[in-house]
Amino acid sequence: MEPSNLFKEHKPPLSTDAALAEASRCLYCYDAPCTRACPTHIDVPAFIKKIASGNLRGSARTILSSNVLGASCARVCPTEVLCEGACVMHDVQAKPIKIGQLQRYATDWAMAHVYTGDTLCRMHRAEEAWPYYKSGFEKGPNDKGLISLALQCMWDEKILKNHDAELREIAADHAGSWIAYLATDTLDNGDKNGGVDAQYRPRNYNEGPKKKAATATETGTETATEWIDDSDVAMTAAEPSGSESGSQAGKVEAKSPTPSAQATVSSQH
């Protein structure tokens, strides 16, 4: 049973559309009074800006790097007298930004997708990981790295095709996003690619885009093999829109299928 089913939340979470709309209201103040009012000094404008650009991983990282209990504090912190109480929107007789709810939105996604799902999958409990992955796909449909990590782990655990219909439904609901492209491509071409297309696999994943060194040294009866991680090397590929690049003079650099998702990729970390 998911943790969210054990206790009823006092306030419902923001939907994706509501979170994006609320994040877009923020003025991203320099020397923001909301950050100064926060007891843990979370960089509030930074994490809200990352929500607005679709970079939920970066948003959660900003929050949790200042406050490891960011998910809990988003629920119980008296924001109305701290960060939201200091919001400059009060000066123009407008409602303050819903900082607490936006913080919950980002950290809930991290808990649902990054920590719980990935941990369960790596423990070979992939079916238990699926509900968390699904929640993460729906909340962060443009986080290419973590989506590819989840899809690859599900592929390796041989459960990806068990959720074919659900993945295609998520893809249809988020047309033009990275989850739409990667889920569909992996389902259709996974047998050929060994899961997620190598150029989109996450950094440092065991089966990711790595090259075996040309030479190996013999150490007694064992062979010491050097691995070269080329994940930082710029790779090229056709755009996720499906355009063919084989007939072009050169391939275009891999990029997000939507303008908002492109901001996600460019603003990572």
Helices and strands as residue ranges (DSSP letters): H 3-6, H 16-25, H 33-37, H 44-52, H 56-66, H 70-76, G 79-81, G 84-86, G 88-92, H 99-109, I 110-117, H 118-122, H 126-139, H 144-156, G 160-163, H 164-173, H 178-193, G 198-200, E 210-219, E 222-229, H 259-266
